[in-house]
Amino acid sequence: MTEAIYPWQESAWAQLQQVRQRLPHAVLFHGPAGIGKADFIEHFAQALLCENVRPDGHACNACASCGWFSQQSHPDYRRIRPEAFEDEGEGDDGEDKKKTKTPSKEIKIEQVRALADFMNISTHRRGLRVVVLYPAEALNMPASNALLKTLEEPPPGTVFLLSSNSLDRLLPTILSRCRKFTLSLPAHDEALAWLSAKGVQDADGWLREQGGAPLAALAQSETGSREEMDMLLQYLAHPSVESALKTADKMQKVPLSAIVSWQQRWLYDLFSVKLTGQVRYYPRYQRELKGLADRVAVPGVLAAIKGTAERRATSDHPLSPKLFIEDMLLDYTACCA
């Protein structure tokens, strides 16, 4: 957890203080992945629990409540997220355990039901109870319904702070019971300055390839490799049925959400080059994009954009990753023929 919010979140923090004056029982923070939403809402959670909050709304980092929070042991705070987000080899009770199966990427109904006892006892410091949940789109359907029941009849003195990368993947009934708060991408120059201060080489390239999300760009730059992305981009630049099948076979272990995002950005660039000659995400592939744009028709690009967007909703739960990728790439091949 970070000590402070990120520079690009300062204006959002100031706006949030106005919401805090009449705090709703549930706030849903939404915006692109990789901009620091989870850190932001946990920082806000600490501020809500702080016993000596500063005039600017930040936690004091000195009171007993802040001490508990920093040690992840605050009795009036709960965090719900998928098992896959938890530390490697650490169980729910904090003891080291051997992994017997792949950690779930979903938020399950048991995790939501476990809040019942927490919400039915009095608070330890006569303040608020705070529940942080992210990403909200990881809620499976039973968990979504269980959370909805709680949001319909919220217990007194309890605040839910949710975070989502995609509002279109949440139940409309959950959306209607939350106050929505937007967290936007930082300006390109601001994000670039932050990455440069972190010592990231080719910060502009990494930032563009991650859609302007600085934390995603930092994480990718630390791997030092574009091998998986370039494998996909090479296929997209020279599509064929044979290369689609080979690429799908090689990439079946790559997270599908990443593959879908890479292709969506490529298609945005292709459409942009077709209409304006401008490249936003992949300037390294400007020559390939221009060559492809000269050959493809606008209806084909639009069909590919639509098909990729539709697959985004199912990319977390495919029946077969290889077949999912094959289907997506073959559709792209057909659209660009």
Secondary structure by P-SEA (a helix, b strand, c coil): ccccccccaaaaaaaaaaaaaccccbbbbbccccccaaaaaaaaaaaaaccccccccccccccaaaaaaaacccccbbbbbcccccccccccccccccccccccccccccccccccccccccccccbbbbbbbcccccccaaaaaaaaaaaacccccbbbbbbbcccccccaaaaaacbbbbbbbccaaaaaaaaaaacccaaaaaaaaacccaaaaaaaaaaccaaaaaaaaaaaacccaaaaaaaaaacccccaaaaaaaaaaaaaaaaaaaccccccccccaaaaaaaaaacccaaaaaaaaaaaaaacccccccccaaaaaaaaaaaaaaaac
